[in-house]
Amino acid sequence: MGERMKMKQEKAEALKQTILNVAYELFLTHGYEKVCLADIEQGAGATRGSLIYHYRSKETLLLLTSEKFITETFSATPAPTRR
């Protein structure tokens, strides 16, 4: 794989992660129902095409951000101690 192709893939992966992070923050701040794809696009500096290419729908972003929320919540919570 050429260097140019590798850089293009890295840029696409960075944008994909940015879209997910922006969706996560917007859903937490405003709630899923009040956030539209245009809000996510604008926050991520993405086009509708790139958003749909990476995630297909707002519902897909909800599922992935929910996973992220659960993972972060439970990995940050210490295990209960037994007495």
N, C-alpha and C positions, 0 to 999 in steps of 0.2 A: 504494500500500500504506500502510495506516495505521501510525502510530507503535507502537501496541500490538502489531500483528502482527509488525512488524520486531523488537521486543524479544523476542517469543515465539520467533521464528526464531533470534535470536542466543543465547538461553538454550538452545535445543535443540542448536545447533551446539557450544556450550561443553560441554554434557553429553556429546555424542558424542565430543568430543576428550578429555574427562576419562576416559571409559570406555576409550578406546584407550590412553591413557597409563597408567592403572592396570593394564590387562591386560599391557601391555609390561613394566612393573616386576615384576608378579607372575610372569610367565613367566620372566623373567631370574633372579629370586630363588629361586623354588621349582620351576621346571620346568613345562612344559605339562601333563603328566599329573597333577600334584598340585594344580593350580588348578581350582576349579569356578566355575561362573557366579555362585554365591552370593558367593564371595570377591570377584569383580570388582564385583558389584552393591554390596556393602558398602563396598568401598574407594572407589568412585565416587559413593556416595550416590544410586544409581540403583535403579529398580525393574526387575523381570524384563521387564516389558512394554517399557520404554524401551530396555533393552539389546537385546532381540530386534528391536525396531523399527529400530534403527540398524544392527545388525550380523548379525542372523539366527541366528548360531551361534558357538560357541567356535572352531570351525575357521576361520570368517571372520576372527575376531580374530587367530588364529595367522598367517594369511596376511598380514594388514595389519601386524602387529607384526614379522613377518619382513622385510617390505619396509623398514620403518622401521629395523630393525637393520642391514640391508645398506647402506642409504643412508647412515646415520650412520657406519658403520664405514669405508666406502670414501671418503666425502667427507672424513673426518678423517685418512686415510692419505695422506701425500705421494706423489706419483708417483715411481717409481724414476728415478734419473739414469743416463744412458748414459755409458759410458767409452770 
